[in-house]
């Protein structure tokens, strides 16, 4: 089960201005049928419930889920014969226990696993399913005890009560000022994070009238397995609008975190720094779909436009184009039109089955659950292409997914085969839709991974020109620019990405990496710490912080950072360096042996980093040369990597840089 893949539950909530307590509900996916009545009953009690609402196959936390878990007033865990064996449920319960927010329930009389039995367990085995049952009163009291809030009344809201309206304390509000915003609380933790925000967001950038955030569309089908479709429509609208240069469109990581059915629109707009919100709902049924969209003024909370569309499922893409055109016209009616913009994004499809498979693949890819969910995403993109062989966006997504799968391959030959397949898909995407930025970005990434820097540069440049309004495209371009030592372009692009997607952990991670590569440790630290405040499980961040500590001479702190790094390859590399210094050469060799045994030639670049830090210059250079012969993608970092500084004066190292296409910095 992946309760990391959660979204805010729906539900009324008490009338008036009382803030609603936020609950994180953890359970095994196998128990979903039994868990749903309990989730609904808690919502009837007035709680805002986060629960597992995404697709099958996910096994990793999404950024918004981590924020929900860390900011919840209570972590409600439903133990059962199944969930006691789920490592995800145990992880979530551990967070609840450590935060002293744990409320444990037993669905079938099962006892919690060891480590969780010191908490009083509420037995739900004989619950009658009613919101005013004694078991619900006990849960309410337990939540009050761990959150410090008064217990919720036992009666459900009276019929006809509506969710908290805009302007009152709705689901985005918490029980204290530190959670006035859903993710803003995670974002604005500490002065360091605020410093990163000020550093990345240009002081002179106003919240212009034509700025907009597309919030996740609500799925009204009654089927949670259709959530991906509603969110896919919102993402397509977001992408289409971002291509209009007269609009400033908030990125998906930030706008996608606000999933409440009735949010405080003015508060959301202030958080995202936009003047308008596009909200909506989707109700698919058999071969038809009803899409409702409304444009809301973020300053007043009033609707500027709303409309419902009842169409055949095959016409869903036409509806998207109509909505995009209406929104763009409403926002830029007084400005010069962008004549190059089309309300139907380049590379899209008119095939409903292809679109359905595509958005399902996108949802699976975004889960970030490793090889399992990536393989399912690839299968979905293949199905989309089978339904529409000219679907350029699906080819671009396929290329990106194949690259991700290749990067997880320990076998060098299999990884190379995956990358060749990915490269062909990226080129196909560009051939079908030359003006689609995603195709050029995918091609640039693949060429860079194959160390063809000269060919990657124009591909990235074209993606930047076409995707100036897309935070993900900008962030990728910034990372590439940093890798080749072009810090002026890197900083300009990453600052714009942060303006568009201010709650994106990956944007701040890239900002930190760029600053570290430019030897600006102060800026790097605040950006990386901000990334962790947004998503404590964000990959790469801990190992970069470890490298910073290592370069500063704090080997003990460096080791702590490396131990916390989710990437096993990066973790072993760091531990081999620090253990050799802290515990002697034999300890370092033991970690290096693990690195070689687990990754073989797939970790040659990391082996070279370790050898360089050990002072074994000739061995490090030989290993780097082997990595170059096998086109090890880690070498894209070589130009600015401080761990390779012991090699920089060597002619053999300069030859490696030259063969990659780098010009060594002066």
C-alpha positions in Angstrom: 0.0 0.0 0.0 1.2 3.5 -0.7 -0.5 5.9 1.6 2.1 8.2 0.2 -0.1 8.4 -2.8 -2.9 10.3 -1.1 -5.1 13.2 -1.8 -7.4 15.2 0.4 -10.7 13.6 1.1 -13.9 15.3 0.4 -16.6 16.0 2.8 -18.7 18.7 4.4 -17.2 19.8 7.6 -18.8 21.9 10.3 -20.4 25.2 9.4 -18.9 28.4 10.7 -15.4 29.6 11.2 -13.9 26.7 13.3 -10.8 25.3 11.7 -10.9 21.7 10.6 -8.3 19.3 12.0 -6.2 17.5 9.4 -6.0 13.7 9.6 -3.6 11.5 7.7 -5.3 8.1 7.3 -3.0 5.1 6.8 -4.2 1.7 5.8 -3.5 -1.2 3.5 -4.8 -0.9 -0.1 -6.2 -4.4 0.3 -8.5 -3.1 3.1 -9.9 -0.2 1.1 -13.4 -1.5 1.0 -13.5 -1.6 4.8 -11.6 1.6 5.2 -13.8 3.8 3.0 -16.9 3.9 5.4 -14.6 4.9 8.2 -13.0 7.7 6.1 -16.4 9.0 5.2 -17.5 8.9 8.8 -14.5 10.9 9.9 -15.3 13.5 7.3 -18.8 13.7 8.6 -17.4 14.4 12.0 -15.8 17.5 10.4 -12.2 16.3 9.9 -10.3 16.9 6.7 -8.9 13.5 5.8 -5.9 12.6 3.7 -6.0 9.1 2.4 -4.7 6.8 -0.4 -6.5 7.9 -3.5 -4.1 7.4 -6.4 -3.4 4.5 -8.8 -2.3 0.9 -8.3 1.4 0.2 -8.5 2.7 3.2 -6.6 5.2 2.6 -3.8 6.8 6.0 -3.1 5.7 9.2 -1.4 4.5 12.2 -3.5 5.7 15.6 -2.2 2.2 16.7 -1.2 1.7 13.4 0.7 4.8 14.0 2.7 3.6 17.4 3.6 0.3 16.0 4.7 1.9 13.4 6.9 4.3 15.9 8.5 1.6 18.5 9.0 -1.3 16.3 10.1 -2.9 17.0 13.5 -3.3 13.2 13.9 -2.1 10.1 12.0 -4.9 7.5 12.1 -3.5 4.0 11.4 -5.9 1.2 10.6 -4.1 -2.0 11.6 -5.3 -5.3 10.1 -3.8 -8.7 9.3 -2.7 -7.2 6.0 -1.5 -3.8 7.1 0.8 -5.1 9.9 3.0 -6.5 7.2 3.0 -3.3 5.1 6.2 -1.4 5.3 4.5 1.7 4.1 1.9 1.6 6.9 4.6 1.0 9.4 6.6 3.9 8.0 3.6 6.2 8.3 2.8 4.9 11.8 6.4 5.6 12.8 6.1 9.2 11.7 2.9 9.5 13.7 4.5 7.9 16.7 7.6 10.1 16.5 5.4 13.2 16.1 3.2 12.0 19.0 0.2 12.2 16.7 -0.6 8.5 16.4 -4.2 7.2 16.7 -4.2 3.4 16.2 -7.3 1.4 15.2 -7.8 -2.3 14.7 -10.1 -3.3 11.8 -10.2 -7.0 12.6 -8.9 -7.5 16.1 -5.3 -7.6 15.0 -2.6 -6.3 17.3 -0.2 -3.7 16.1 3.4 -4.9 15.3 6.1 -4.6 18.0 7.0 -1.0 18.6 3.4 0.3 18.4 1.7 -1.6 21.2 2.3 1.0 23.9 -0.6 3.0 22.5 -4.2 2.3 23.4 -5.8 0.6 20.5 -9.4 1.4 19.4 -11.2 -1.8 18.3 -13.3 -1.2 15.2 -14.2 -4.9 14.5 -17.8 -4.4 15.7 -18.4 -0.9 14.4 -21.9 -0.5 13.0 -20.8 2.0 10.3 -22.5 5.0 11.8 -20.8 8.3 12.5 -22.3 8.6 16.0 -21.2 5.2 17.2 -19.2 4.9 20.4 -16.1 3.9 18.4 -16.2 7.2 16.5 -16.5 9.1 19.8 -13.4 7.3 21.1 -11.5 8.2 17.9 -12.6 11.8 18.2 -11.3 11.9 21.8 -8.0 10.3 20.8 -7.5 12.8 18.1 -8.3 15.6 20.5 -5.8 14.2 22.9 -2.9 14.0 20.5 -3.7 17.3 18.7 -4.5 19.4 21.7 -7.8 20.4 20.2 -11.3 20.0 21.7 -13.0 16.8 20.8 -15.4 17.0 17.8 -19.0 16.5 18.5 -20.4 13.1 17.9 -23.3 14.1 15.6 -22.7 14.5 11.9 -23.5 17.9 10.3 -27.1 18.6 9.6 -28.4 17.9 6.2 -27.8 20.7 3.8 -24.7 21.9 5.4 -22.1 22.9 2.8 -18.3 22.7 2.9 -16.7 25.8 4.3 -17.0 28.6 1.8 -14.1 30.6 0.4 -12.9 33.1 3.0 -13.6 30.9 6.0 -11.4 28.3 7.6 -11.7 25.4 5.2 -9.6 22.3 4.5 -6.6 24.4 3.8 -6.6 25.7 7.3 -5.2 23.9 10.2 -5.6 24.1 14.0 -2.8 26.6 14.3 -1.1 29.4 12.4 1.7 27.2 11.3 -0.6 25.3 9.0 -2.6 28.2 7.5 -1.7 26.8 4.2 -1.7 23.2 3.0 1.9 23.2 1.8 2.9 26.7 2.7 3.6 25.4 6.2 6.1 22.9 4.9 7.6 25.6 2.6 8.0 28.4 5.0 9.8 26.5 7.7 12.6 28.5 9.2 14.6 31.6 8.0 16.7 29.5 5.7 13.8 28.5 3.6 12.6 32.1 3.4 16.0 33.2 2.4 15.9 30.6 -0.5 12.5 32.0 -1.5 13.8 35.5 -1.6 16.9 34.4 -3.5 15.0 32.5 -6.2 12.0 34.7 -6.6 12.9 38.0 -8.3 12.1 41.0 -6.1 10.7 42.9 -9.0 8.3 40.2 -10.3 4.8 41.4 -9.7 1.7 39.1 -9.4 0.5 40.2 -12.8 -3.2 40.2 -13.8 -2.6 37.5 -16.4 -1.1 35.0 -13.9 -3.0 31.8 -13.3 -2.9 28.4 -11.5 -4.8 25.4 -12.7 -5.9 23.5 -9.6 -6.5 19.7 -9.8 -9.9 19.0 -11.3 -12.2 16.9 -9.0 -13.3 13.5 -10.1 -17.0 13.2 -9.6 -17.4 9.7 -11.0 -17.5 8.0 -7.6 -14.6 5.8 -8.6 -11.2 6.6 -7.2 -9.5 4.7 -10.0 -10.6 7.5 -12.3 -8.8 10.3 -10.4 -5.9 10.2 -12.9 -8.3 11.1 -15.7 -9.6 14.3 -14.0 -6.0 15.3 -13.0 -4.8 14.5 -16.5 -7.3 17.0 -17.9 -6.1 19.7 -15.5 -2.5 19.0 -16.4 -3.2 19.2 -20.1 -4.9 22.6 -19.6 -1.9 23.7 -17.5 0.5 22.7 -20.2 -1.5 24.3 -23.0 -1.9 27.6 -21.2 1.8 27.6 -20.2 2.7 27.7 -23.9 1.0 31.1 -24.2 3.7 33.8 -23.7 1.2 36.3 -22.5 0.3 34.1 -19.5 2.2 33.2 -16.3 1.0 29.7 -15.3 1.8 28.1 -12.0 3.6 24.8 -12.2 2.1 21.4 -11.5 4.0 20.6 -8.3 2.7 23.8 -6.6 -0.8 24.1 -8.1 -1.3 20.3 -7.9 -1.0 20.3 -4.1 -4.3 22.1 -3.5 -7.0 19.3 -3.8 -9.8 20.6 -1.6 -13.2 20.7 -3.2 -13.9 24.2 -1.7 -10.5 25.9 -1.0 -10.0 29.4 0.2 -9.3 30.7 -3.2 -7.8 34.0 -2.1 -5.4 32.2 0.2 -4.4 29.7 -2.5 -3.8 32.6 -4.9 -1.6 34.4 -2.4 0.4 31.3 -1.8 1.0 30.6 -5.4 1.5 34.3 -6.3 -1.2 34.4 -9.0 -4.2 36.5 -9.7 -6.5 33.8 -11.1 -7.4 30.2 -10.4 -8.9 27.7 -12.9 -10.9 25.1 -11.1 -13.2 22.3 -12.3 -14.6 18.9 -12.1 -14.9 15.9 -14.4 -17.7 13.3 -14.3 -17.0 10.5 -16.8 -19.6 7.8 -17.5 -19.5 5.2 -20.1 -18.9 7.0 -23.4 -19.7 10.5 -22.2 -18.1 13.1 -19.9 -19.3 16.2 -18.1 -16.6 18.8 -17.5 -17.3 21.9 -15.4 -14.7 24.7 -15.4 -14.7 28.0 -13.6 -12.3 30.9 -13.6 -11.9 32.6 -10.2 -10.5 36.0 -9.4 -7.8 35.3 -6.8 -8.1 38.7 -5.2 -11.8 38.7 -4.6 -12.7 35.0 -4.7 -15.4 35.7 -7.2 -16.1 33.8 -10.4 -15.1 35.5 -13.6 -16.5 32.8 -15.8 -18.0 29.3 -15.5 -19.4 26.7 -17.9 -20.3 23.1 -18.1 -19.7 20.9 -21.1 -21.6 17.6 -21.7 -19.9 15.8 -24.6 -19.0 12.4 -26.0 -15.8 11.1 -24.5 -14.2 11.3 -28.0 -14.7 15.1 -27.8 -12.8 15.6 -24.5 -9.8 17.2 -26.2 -12.0 19.6 -28.1 -13.5 20.7 -24.7 -10.0 21.3 -23.3 -9.2 23.5 -26.3 -12.5 25.5 -25.8 -11.7 26.0 -22.1 -8.2 27.1 -22.8 -9.3 29.6 -25.4 -11.9 31.1 -23.1 -9.5 31.4 -20.2 -6.8 33.0 -22.4 -9.2 35.4 -23.9 -10.5 36.4 -20.5 -7.0 37.0 -19.1 -5.3 38.8 -22.0 -8.2 40.6 -23.7 -6.5 43.9 -23.1 -3.0 42.7 -24.2 -1.5 41.9 -27.6 -2.4 38.4 -28.6 0.2 35.7 -28.9 -0.5 34.8 -32.5 1.7 31.7 -32.3 -0.3 30.1 -29.5 -2.9 27.4 -30.2 -5.5 26.3 -27.7 -4.7 22.7 -28.7 -1.2 22.0 -27.5 1.4 20.6 -30.0 1.6 16.9 -29.9 -1.8 16.2 -28.5 -4.4 13.7 -29.7 -8.1 13.6 -30.6 -8.3 9.9 -29.8 -10.1 9.4 -26.4 -8.6 6.0 -25.7 -5.1 7.2 -26.4 -5.6 10.2 -24.1 -6.9 8.0 -21.3 -3.8 5.7 -21.6 -1.5 8.8 -21.7 -2.8 10.4 -18.6 -2.8 7.1 -16.8 0.9 6.7 -17.7 1.6 10.3 -16.5 0.0 9.5 -13.2 2.1 6.3 -12.8 5.3 8.1 -13.8 4.7 10.9 -11.3 4.4 8.3 -8.5 8.1 7.8 -8.7 7.9 4.3 -7.3 10.9 2.9 -9.1 11.0 0.2 -11.7 7.5 -1.2 -11.0 5.5 1.9 -11.6 7.9 3.1 -14.4 7.2 -0.2 -16.2 3.5 0.3 -15.9 3.8 3.9 -17.1 5.8 2.6 -20.1 3.1 0.1 -20.9 0.4 2.8 -20.7 2.4 5.1 -23.1 2.8 2.2 -25.5 -0.9 1.6 -25.4 -1.5 5.3 -26.1 0.8 5.1 -29.1 -1.0 1.9 -30.3 -4.3 3.8 -30.3 -2.8 6.9 -32.0 0.5 6.3 -33.8 0.9 10.1 -34.3 0.6 11.0 -30.6 3.8 13.0 -30.2 3.3 13.8 -26.4 3.1 10.0 -25.8 6.4 9.5 -27.6 8.1 12.2 -25.6 6.7 10.7 -22.3 7.8 7.2 -23.5 11.3 8.5 -24.1 11.5 10.1 -20.6 10.2 6.9 -19.0 12.7 4.7 -20.8 15.5 7.0 -19.7 14.3 6.6 -16.1 14.2 2.9 -16.4 17.7 2.8 -18.0 19.1 4.9 -15.2 18.0 2.1 -12.7 19.6 -0.7 -14.7 22.7 -2.2 -13.2 23.5 -4.0 -16.4 25.3 -1.6 -18.8 24.2 -3.4 -22.0 20.5 -3.4 -21.0 20.7 0.3 -20.0 22.3 1.1 -23.4 19.5 -0.7 -25.2 16.9 1.2 -23.3 18.5 4.5 -24.1 18.7 3.8 -27.8 15.0 3.0 -27.7 14.3 6.2 -25.8 16.4 8.2 -28.2 14.3 6.9 -31.1 11.1 7.9 -29.3 12.3 11.4 -28.6 13.2 11.9 -32.3 9.8 10.5 -33.3 8.1 13.0 -31.0 10.0 15.9 -32.5 9.3 14.7 -36.1 5.5 14.6 -35.3 5.4 17.9 -33.3 8.5 20.1 -33.9 7.0 22.9 -31.7 6.4 20.7 -28.6 9.0 21.5 -25.9 8.8 18.1 -24.2 10.2 16.3 -27.2 13.3 18.5 -27.4 13.8 18.3 -23.6 13.6 14.5 -23.8 16.1 14.5 -26.7 18.5 16.8 -24.9 18.4 14.7 -21.7 19.1 11.5 -23.6 22.0 13.1 -25.6 23.4 14.5 -22.4 23.2 11.1 -20.8 25.1 9.6 -23.7 27.7 12.4 -23.2 27.0 14.0 -26.6 27.1 17.5 -25.1 27.4 19.3 -28.4 24.2 17.8 -29.8 22.3 18.1 -26.4 22.9 21.9 -26.2 20.7 22.9 -29.2 18.0 20.4 -28.1 17.9 22.0 -24.6 18.0 25.5 -26.1 15.0 24.7 -28.3 13.1 23.2 -25.4 13.8 26.4 -23.4 12.6 28.7 -26.3 9.4 26.7 -26.7 8.7 26.0 -23.0 9.4 29.3 -21.4 6.2 29.0 -19.3 6.8 25.5 -18.2 8.7 25.1 -14.8 9.8 21.5 -15.5 11.3 22.5 -18.9 13.0 25.5 -17.3 14.4 23.4 -14.4 15.8 20.8 -16.8 17.4 23.5 -19.0 18.9 25.1 -15.9 20.4 21.8 -14.7 22.0 21.3 -18.2 23.3 24.8 -18.3 24.9 24.3 -14.9 26.5 21.0 -16.0 28.3 22.8 -18.9 29.3 25.7 -16.7 26.9 28.3 -18.0 25.7 29.6 -14.7 24.2 32.8 -16.0 21.6 30.9 -18.0 21.2 28.3 -15.3 20.4 30.9 -12.6 18.0 32.9 -14.9 16.1 29.7 -15.8 15.9 28.3 -12.3 14.7 31.6 -10.9 11.9 31.7 -13.4 11.0 28.0 -12.7 10.8 28.9 -9.0 8.5 31.8 -9.8 6.2 29.5 -11.7 6.4 26.5 -9.3 7.2 27.9 -5.8 6.3 24.7 -3.9 8.3 22.3 -6.1 10.9 20.4 -4.1 12.7 19.3 -7.3 13.0 22.9 -8.5 14.7 23.9 -5.2 16.9 20.7 -5.4 18.1 21.8 -8.8 18.6 25.3 -7.5 20.8 23.9 -4.7 22.8 21.8 -7.1 23.4 24.7 -9.4 24.5 27.0 -6.6 26.9 24.2 -5.2 28.4 23.7 -8.7 28.9 27.5 -8.9 30.6 27.3 -5.5 28.0 29.4 -3.7 27.6 27.2 -0.6 25.3 29.6 1.3 22.7 29.8 -1.5 23.1 26.0 -2.1 22.3 25.3 1.6 19.1 27.4 1.8 17.8 26.0 -1.5 18.5 22.4 -0.5 17.0 22.8 3.0 13.9 24.3 1.3 13.7 21.3 -0.9 13.7 19.0 2.1 11.1 21.2 3.9 8.8 20.6 0.9 9.6 16.9 0.6 11.9 15.2 3.2 12.3 12.2 0.8 13.5 14.2 -2.1 16.4 12.3 -3.7 19.9 13.7 -4.3 19.5 16.5 -1.7 21.1 14.6 1.1 24.1 13.5 -0.9 24.8 17.1 -2.1 24.5 18.3 1.5 27.0 15.6 2.4 29.4 16.7 -0.3 29.1 20.3 1.0 30.0 19.1 4.5 32.8 17.0 3.2 34.3 19.9 1.3 34.0 22.0 4.5 35.9 19.4 6.5 33.0 18.2 8.6 33.3 14.5 7.8 31.0 13.3 10.6 28.2 15.5 9.3 28.9 14.4 5.8 28.4 10.8 6.8 25.1 11.6 8.5 23.9 13.2 5.3 25.0 10.3 3.1 23.3 7.8 5.4 20.0 9.8 4.9 20.3 9.7 1.1 17.6 7.6 -0.6 19.8 6.8 -3.6 21.7 3.6 -2.7 24.4 4.3 -5.2 25.1 7.9 -4.0 24.9 6.7 -0.4 27.5 4.0 -0.8 29.8 6.4 -2.6 29.6 8.9 0.2 30.1 6.2 2.9 33.2 4.8 1.2 34.8 8.2 1.4 33.8 9.1 5.0 34.3 5.7 6.6 37.8 5.6 5.2 38.5 8.9 7.0 36.6 8.2 10.2 37.4 4.5 10.7 40.3 3.7 8.6 41.0 2.4 5.0 39.5 -1.1 5.7 36.1 0.5 6.5 36.1 2.5 3.3 37.1 -0.5 1.3 34.2 -2.4 2.7 31.7 0.2 1.5 33.5 0.3 -1.9 33.2 -3.4 -2.2 29.4 -3.1 -1.7 29.3 -0.4 -4.4 31.1 -2.6 -6.9 29.1 -5.7 -6.0 25.8 -4.0 -6.3 26.4 -1.7 -9.3 29.4 -3.1 -11.1 30.3 -1.0 -14.2 27.1 0.9 -13.7 28.8 2.8 -10.9 32.2 3.6 -12.4 31.8 7.3 -12.1 31.1 7.0 -8.4 34.0 4.6 -8.0 36.2 7.3 -9.6 34.9 9.9 -7.1 35.8 7.6 -4.2 39.3 6.9 -5.6 40.0 10.6 -6.2 39.0 11.4 -2.6 41.2 8.5 -1.3 44.2 10.1 -3.2 44.6 7.1 -5.6 45.0 9.4 -8.6 46.1 6.9 -11.3 43.3 4.4 -10.4 40.7 7.2 -10.3 41.8 8.4 -13.8 41.8 4.8 -15.2 38.3 4.3 -13.8 37.1 7.6 -15.3 38.5 6.5 -18.7 36.6 3.2 -18.4 33.5 5.2 -17.5 33.9 7.3 -20.6 34.4 4.3 -22.8 31.0 2.9 -21.5 29.3 6.4 -21.8 28.6 6.5 -18.1 26.0 9.3 -17.7 27.5 10.3 -14.3 30.3 12.1 -16.3 27.9 14.9 -17.1 28.8 16.2 -13.6 32.5 16.0 -14.1 33.1 19.7 -15.1 32.1 21.1 -11.7 32.3 18.1 -9.4 34.4 19.0 -6.3 35.0 15.4 -5.5 37.1 15.2 -8.7 39.2 18.3 -7.8 42.3 16.1 -6.9 42.4 15.1 -10.6 41.9 18.5 -12.3 45.6 19.3 -12.8 46.1 16.0 -14.6 46.4 16.0 -18.4 44.4 12.7 -18.5 41.5 14.3 -16.7 41.5 17.3 -19.1 41.4 14.8 -22.0 38.3 13.2 -20.5 36.6 16.6 -20.3 37.5 17.4 -23.8 36.3 14.1 -25.2 32.9 14.8 -23.5 32.7 18.2 -25.0 33.4 20.3 -21.9 35.6 23.3 -21.8 37.4 23.2 -18.4 36.7 26.3 -16.3 39.5 28.7 -15.8 
